[in-house]
């Protein structure tokens, strides 16, 4: 784990990489090379129009995200995200993602409090489109999925955005 100070507002981005420093030694689900860093924004009042890592303007992108949800299994959601091209970071807003996942859960599970899910990576848009009609096998899905390089955690520290304690 490492953190790096960035910008004049005192913002820091804290990254967690699974499997230590050797990213190639960790097990991956997708066959494509890992790409993008990922941050799940749990703050409803912050939209990250500027990147918390480099303070560049973020862009709006629709990306097919592979999500594993407790009680649902693996699902692909095409979601509008914030994307920083400089840092190669994808930021997804939790308050927008939760209702999409809850809508797919069975009734009894959707009403039972907080949702347990993990965003695993991105999927090729062509495979996502074919999957809408049910024409994609699980093996083809895995061949066209890319895991995330790192999972970022962003927290407000009082004077700016900082690492999780």
PAZAPA-4460 file (N, C-alpha, C; in steps of 0.05 Angstrom, whole numbers, plus 32768, in hexadecimal, padded with zeros to 4 digits):
% residues 165
    n_x    n_y    n_z   ca_x   ca_y   ca_z    c_x    c_y    c_z   seq   type   mol
   8011   7FE9   8000   8000   8000   8000   8012   8019   8000     1      X     A
   8009   802C   7FF1   8019   8045   7FF0   8005   805C   7FEC     2      X     A
   800E   8073   7FF4   7FFE   808B   7FEE   8011   80A0   7FE3     3      X     A
   8005   80B3   7FD4   8016   80C8   7FC9   8007   80E2   7FCB     4      X     A
   8015   80F6   7FD6   8008   8111   7FD8   8006   811D   7FBC     5      X     A
   7FF0   812A   7FB7   7FEB   8136   7F9D   7FDD   8151   7FA0     6      X     A
   7FE5   8164   7F90   7FD6   817D   7F8D   7FD7   8190   7FA5     7      X     A
   7FCC   81A8   7FA0   7FCD   81BC   7FB5   7FB7   81BA   7FC9     8      X     A
   7FA3   81A9   7FC4   7F8D   81A7   7FD7   7F92   8192   7FED     9      X     A
   7FAA   8186   7FED   7FB0   8171   8000   7FA3   8157   7FFB    10      X     A
   7F9D   8151   7FE2   7F90   8138   7FDB   7FA5   8122   7FD9    11      X     A
   7F9D   810A   7FE2   7FAE   80F3   7FDF   7F9D   80DC   7FD5    12      X     A
   7FA9   80CB   7FC6   7F9B   80B3   7FBD   7FAA   809B   7FC8    13      X     A
   7F9B   8089   7FD3   7FA6   8071   7FE1   7F9F   8059   7FD0    14      X     A
   7FB3   804A   7FC8   7FAD   8033   7FB7   7FB2   8019   7FC6    15      X     A
   7FA1   8005   7FBF   7FA5   7FEA   7FCA   7FA8   7FD7   7FB2    16      X     A
   7FBE   7FC9   7FB2   7FC3   7FB5   7F9D   7FC2   7F9A   7FAA    17      X     A
   7FB3   7F88   7F9F   7FB2   7F6D   7FA9   7FCB   7F5E   7FA1    18      X     A
   7FD5   7F4E   7FB3   7FEC   7F3D   7FAC   8006   7F4A   7FAE    19      X     A
   8009   7F60   7FBD   8023   7F6D   7FC1   802A   7F7E   7FA9    20      X     A
   8045   7F82   7FA6   804F   7F94   7F91   804F   7F87   7F76    21      X     A
   8052   7F6D   7F74   8053   7F60   7F5A   8037   7F5C   7F4F    22      X     A
   802E   7F6E   7F3E   8013   7F6D   7F34   800F   7F54   7F22    23      X     A
   8024   7F4A   7F15   8021   7F33   7F04   801E   7F19   7F13    24      X     A
   8026   7F19   7F2D   8025   7F00   7F3C   8009   7EFB   7F48    25      X     A
   7FF8   7F10   7F49   7FDE   7F0C   7F54   7FCB   7EFE   7F40    26      X     A
   7FB7   7EF1   7F4A   7FA4   7EE3   7F39   7F91   7EF7   7F2E    27      X     A
   7F8B   7EF4   7F14   7F78   7F06   7F07   7F60   7EF5   7EFD    28      X     A
   7F4A   7F03   7EFA   7F32   7EF5   7EF0   7F31   7EF8   7ED1    29      X     A
   7F35   7F10   7EC8   7F34   7F16   7EAB   7F4D   7F0E   7E9C    30      X     A
   7F4A   7F07   7E83   7F61   7EFF   7E73   7F70   7F17   7E67    31      X     A
   7F62   7F2E   7E64   7F6F   7F46   7E59   7F82   7F52   7E6E    32      X     A
   7F97   7F60   7E65   7FA9   7F6C   7E79   7F9A   7F80   7E8A    33      X     A
   7FA2   7F82   7EA4   7F94   7F95   7EB6   7F97   7FB2   7EAC    34      X     A
   7F82   7FC1   7EB0   7F83   7FDE   7EA8   7F72   7FEE   7EBB    35      X     A
   7F77   8007   7EBD   7F69   801A   7ECE   7F6C   8015   7EEC    36      X     A
   7F6E   802A   7EFB   7F6B   8029   7F18   7F4D   802E   7F1D    37      X     A
   7F43   8025   7F34   7F27   8027   7F3A   7F22   8033   7F55    38      X     A
   7F10   8046   7F57   7F08   8051   7F71   7EE9   8052   7F72    39      X     A
   7EDE   8048   7F89   7EC2   8049   7F8D   7EBC   8061   7FA0    40      X     A
   7EAE   8075   7F95   7EA9   808E   7FA4   7E90   8089   7FB6    41      X     A
   7E94   8089   7FD0   7E7D   8085   7FE2   7E71   809F   7FEC    42      X     A
   7E7B   80B6   7FE3   7E71   80D0   7FEB   7E5C   80DA   7FD8    43      X     A
   7E44   80E0   7FE1   7E2F   80E9   7FD0   7E31   8106   7FC7    44      X     A
   7E41   8116   7FD6   7E43   8132   7FD0   7E5C   8139   7FC0    45      X     A
   7E6C   8125   7FB8   7E84   812A   7FA9   7E82   811A   7F8F    46      X     A
   7E87   8127   7F78   7E84   811A   7F5E   7E9E   8117   7F4F    47      X     A
   7EB4   8122   7F59   7ECF   811F   7F4E   7ED0   8128   7F30    48      X     A
   7ECA   8141   7F2B   7ECD   814C   7F11   7EEB   8151   7F0B    49      X     A
   7EFB   8152   7F20   7F18   8152   7F1E   7F23   813A   7F2C    50      X     A
   7F38   812F   7F21   7F44   8116   7F2C   7F50   811B   7F47    51      X     A
   7F4A   810A   7F5B   7F57   810D   7F75   7F74   8106   7F75    52      X     A
   7F7E   80F9   7F60   7F9A   80F2   7F5E   7FAC   8107   7F52    53      X     A
   7FA3   8112   7F3B   7FB4   8125   7F2C   7FA7   8141   7F28    54      X     A
   7F8E   8144   7F30   7F7E   815C   7F2E   7F78   8164   7F11    55      X     A
   7F7B   8151   7EFE   7F72   8156   7EE2   7F54   8153   7EE1    56      X     A
   7F48   815F   7ECD   7F2B   815C   7EC9   7F25   813F   7EC2    57      X     A
   7F10   8134   7ECE   7F08   8119   7EC8   7EF3   811A   7EB1    58      X     A
   7EF1   8105   7EA3   7EDE   8103   7E8D   7EC8   80EF   7E95    59      X     A
   7EB1   80F1   7E88   7E9B   80DE   7E8D   7E9D   80C8   7E78    60      X     A
   7E9E   80AF   7E81   7E9F   8098   7E6E   7E8B   8083   7E77    61      X     A
   7E7F   8076   7E64   7E6E   805F   7E6A   7E7F   8046   7E66    62      X     A
   7E81   8036   7E7B   7E92   801E   7E7A   7E82   8006   7E83    63      X     A
   7E85   7FEF   7E75   7E79   7FD6   7E7F   7E8B   7FCC   7E96    64      X     A
   7E7F   7FCB   7EAE   7E8E   7FC2   7EC6   7E85   7FA6   7ECE    65      X     A
   7E98   7F95   7ED4   7E92   7F7B   7EDF   7E90   7F7D   7EFD    66      X     A
   7E78   7F75   7F07   7E73   7F78   7F24   7E6A   7F5D   7F2F    67      X     A
   7E76   7F56   7F46   7E6C   7F3E   7F54   7E5D   7F47   7F6C    68      X     A
   7E44   7F40   7F6E   7E33   7F48   7F84   7E2A   7F30   7F94    69      X     A
   7E2A   7F33   7FAF   7E21   7F1D   7FC0   7E04   7F18   7FBB    70      X     A
   7DFD   7EFF   7FB6   7DE1   7EF7   7FB1   7DD9   7EFA   7F93    71      X     A
   7DEB   7F05   7F83   7DE4   7F09   7F66   7DF8   7EFB   7F54    72      X     A
   7E11   7EFB   7F5C   7E26   7EEF   7F4C   7E33   7F04   7F3A    73      X     A
   7E3D   7EFC   7F24   7E4C   7F0E   7F12   7E38   7F1B   7EFE    74      X     A
   7E3A   7F36   7EFC   7E29   7F45   7EEA   7E3A   7F5B   7EDD    75      X     A
   7E33   7F62   7EC4   7E40   7F78   7EB6   7E2D   7F8F   7EB4    76      X     A
   7E35   7FA6   7EBE   7E25   7FBF   7EBD   7E34   7FD4   7EAD    77      X     A
   7E26   7FE0   7E9A   7E31   7FF7   7E8C   7E2B   800F   7E9C    78      X     A
   7E3F   801C   7EA7   7E3B   8031   7EBA   7E4B   804A   7EB2    79      X     A
   7E3E   8061   7EB6   7E4C   807B   7EB2   7E5F   807F   7EC9    80      X     A
   7E78   8084   7EC2   7E8E   8087   7ED6   7E9D   80A1   7ED1    81      X     A
   7EAC   80AA   7EE4   7EC0   80BF   7EE0   7EDA   80B1   7ED9    82      X     A
   7EE8   80BC   7EC6   7F01   80B0   7EBD   7F17   80C5   7EBA    83      X     A
   7F2E   80C1   7EC7   7F45   80D3   7EC4   7F58   80C5   7EB1    84      X     A
   7F5C   80D1   7E9A   7F6E   80C6   7E85   7F8B   80C8   7E8E    85      X     A
   7F92   80DC   7E9D   7FAE   80E0   7EA6   7FB6   80C9   7EBA    86      X     A
   7FA5   80C4   7ECD   7FAB   80B0   7EE2   7FA1   8094   7EDA    87      X     A
   7F90   8093   7EC5   7F83   807A   7EBD   7F72   806F   7ED4    88      X     A
   7F63   8081   7EE0   7F52   8079   7EF7   7F35   807C   7EF1    89      X     A
   7F25   8067   7EF8   7F08   8066   7EF5   7EFC   806B   7F11    90      X     A
   7EEA   807F   7F13   7EDC   8085   7F2C   7EBE   807F   7F28    91      X     A
   7EB3   806E   7F38   7E97   8066   7F37   7E8A   8070   7F50    92      X     A
   7E72   807D   7F4E   7E64   8087   7F65   7E52   8071   7F70    93      X     A
   7E57   806A   7F8A   7E48   8055   7F97   7E2A   8059   7F97    94      X     A
   7E22   8073   7F9B   7E05   8078   7F9D   7DF7   8074   7F82    95      X     A
   7E05   8073   7F6C   7DFA   806D   7F52   7DFB   804F   7F4C    96      X     A
   7E0F   8041   7F56   7E13   8025   7F51   7E01   8013   7F62    97      X     A
   7DFD   801B   7F7B   7DED   800B   7F8E   7DD0   8005   7F83    98      X     A
   7DC1   8019   7F79   7DA6   8013   7F6F   7DA6   8001   7F57    99      X     A
   7DBB   8002   7F46   7DBC   7FF1   7F2F   7DBF   7FD3   7F37   100      X     A
   7DD0   7FCF   7F4B   7DD4   7FB4   7F55   7DBC   7FAA   7F65   101      X     A
   7DB0   7FBB   7F76   7D99   7FB4   7F86   7D81   7FAD   7F74   102      X     A
   7D7E   7FBA   7F5D   7D68   7FB4   7F4B   7D6A   7F98   7F3F   103      X     A
   7D82   7F8C   7F3E   7D86   7F72   7F33   7D84   7F5C   7F48   104      X     A
   7D85   7F63   7F61   7D84   7F4F   7F76   7D67   7F45   7F7B   105      X     A
   7D65   7F2D   7F84   7D4A   7F23   7F8C   7D3F   7F35   7FA2   106      X     A
   7D24   7F37   7FA4   7D17   7F4A   7FB7   7D21   7F47   7FD3   107      X     A
   7D23   7F2F   7FDE   7D2A   7F2C   7FFA   7D47   7F35   7FFF   108      X     A
   7D59   7F32   7FEC   7D74   7F3B   7FF0   7D78   7F59   7FEC   109      X     A
   7D68   7F65   7FDA   7D6B   7F82   7FD4   7D62   7F93   7FEC   110      X     A
   7D51   7F89   7FFC   7D47   7F99   8013   7D57   7F95   802C   111      X     A
   7D6B   7F84   802C   7D7A   7F7C   8044   7D93   7F8D   8049   112      X     A
   7D90   7FA7   804A   7DA6   7FB8   8053   7DBB   7FBE   803D   113      X     A
   7DD4   7FC0   8045   7DEA   7FC8   8033   7DF0   7FB2   801F   114      X     A
   7DF9   7FBA   8008   7E00   7FA7   7FF2   7E1D   7FA0   7FF4   115      X     A
   7E23   7F87   7FEF   7E3E   7F7C   7FEF   7E45   7F76   7FD2   116      X     A
   7E58   7F85   7FC6   7E60   7F80   7FAB   7E7D   7F89   7FA7   117      X     A
   7E89   7F7F   7F91   7EA4   7F86   7F89   7EA5   7F8C   7F6B   118      X     A
   7EAF   7FA3   7F64   7EB2   7FA9   7F47   7ECD   7F9D   7F3F   119      X     A
   7ECD   7F8A   7F2D   7EE4   7F7A   7F26   7EF5   7F86   7F10   120      X     A
   7EE8   7F92   7EFC   7EF7   7F9D   7EE5   7EE5   7FA7   7ED0   121      X     A
   7EF0   7FAA   7EB8   7EE0   7FB3   7EA1   7EDE   7F9C   7E8C   122      X     A
   7EC9   7F9E   7E7C   7EC4   7F8A   7E68   7EC4   7F98   7E4D   123      X     A
   7ECC   7F8A   7E38   7ECC   7F95   7E1D   7EAF   7F9D   7E16   124      X     A
   7EAA   7FB5   7E0B   7E8F   7FBE   7E05   7E80   7FAC   7DF1   125      X     A
   7E8E   7FA1   7DDE   7E81   7F8F   7DCB   7E76   7F76   7DD8   126      X     A
   7E85   7F6B   7DEB   7E7C   7F53   7DFA   7E64   7F5B   7E0C   127      X     A
   7E65   7F72   7E18   7E4E   7F7C   7E28   7E35   7F7D   7E17   128      X     A
   7E37   7F89   7DFF   7E20   7F8B   7DED   7E15   7F70   7DE5   129      X     A
   7E26   7F5D   7DDF   7E1D   7F42   7DD8   7E11   7F35   7DF0   130      X     A
   7E1B   7F3B   7E08   7E10   7F2F   7E20   7DF4   7F38   7E27   131      X     A
   7DEB   7F4E   7E1C   7DD0   7F58   7E21   7DBB   7F45   7E16   132      X     A
   7DC3   7F38   7E00   7DB0   7F24   7DF4   7DB6   7F08   7DFD   133      X     A
   7DC9   7F05   7E0F   7DCF   7EEA   7E1B   7DE2   7EDA   7E0A   134      X     A
   7DF0   7EE6   7DF7   7E01   7ED7   7DE4   7E1E   7ED5   7DEC   135      X     A
   7E25   7ED7   7E06   7E41   7ED6   7E0E   7E45   7EC0   7E23   136      X     A
   7E58   7EAF   7E1F   7E5E   7E9A   7E32   7E70   7EA6   7E49   137      X     A
   7E71   7E98   7E5F   7E81   7EA1   7E75   7E9F   7EA2   7E6D   138      X     A
   7EA8   7E8F   7E5E   7EC4   7E8F   7E55   7ECB   7EA6   7E43   139      X     A
   7EB8   7EAD   7E31   7EBC   7EC4   7E1F   7EBC   7EDE   7E30   140      X     A
   7EAB   7EDF   7E44   7EAB   7EF6   7E56   7EC6   7EFA   7E63   141      X     A
   7ED1   7EE4   7E6E   7EEB   7EE6   7E7C   7F02   7EED   7E68   142      X     A
   7F00   7EE4   7E4F   7F14   7EEB   7E3B   7F14   7F08   7E34   143      X     A
   7EFE   7F16   7E38   7EFB   7F32   7E31   7EF7   7F44   7E49   144      X     A
   7F01   7F3C   7E60   7F00   7F4C   7E78   7F1C   7F54   7E81   145      X     A
   7F1F   7F6D   7E8A   7F39   7F76   7E95   7F35   7F7E   7EB2   146      X     A
   7F45   7F73   7EC3   7F44   7F7A   7EE0   7F4E   7F97   7EE3   147      X     A
   7F4A   7FA2   7EFB   7F55   7FBC   7F01   7F72   7FB9   7F0A   148      X     A
   7F83   7FCD   7F04   7F9F   7FCE   7F0D   7FA0   7FD0   7F2C   149      X     A
   7F90   7FE3   7F36   7F90   7FE9   7F53   7F75   7FF3   7F5B   150      X     A
   7F6F   7FEF   7F74   7F57   7FFA   7F81   7F5F   8011   7F92   151      X     A
   7F54   8029   7F8C   7F5B   8041   7F9A   7F46   8047   7FAF   152      X     A
   7F4F   8052   7FC5   7F3D   805A   7FDB   7F42   8078   7FE0   153      X     A
   7F2D   8087   7FDF   7F2F   80A4   7FE3   7F1E   80AC   7FFB   154      X     A
   7F29   80BC   800D   7F1A   80C5   8024   7F1F   80E2   8029   155      X     A
   7F0B   80EF   8034   7F0D   810B   803B   7F1C   810E   8055   156      X     A
   7F30   811F   8056   7F41   8122   806E   7F3C   813C   807D   157      X     A
   7F28   814B   8076   7F23   8165   8083   7F2D   817C   8073   158      X     A
   7F46   817B   8069   7F52   8190   8059   7F53   8189   803C   159      X     A
   7F4A   8172   8035   7F4B   8168   801A   7F45   814B   8019   160      X     A
   7F4A   813E   8003   7F46   8122   8000   7F60   8114   8007   161      X     A
   7F5F   80FF   8018   7F77   80F1   8020   7F73   80D4   8022   162      X     A
   7F88   80C5   802A   7F87   80A8   802C   7F76   809E   8043   163      X     A
   7F6C   8086   8040   7F5D   8079   8055   7F6F   8073   806C   164      X     A
   7F66   8075   8084   7F77   806F   809C   7F73   8053   80A4   165      X     A
***
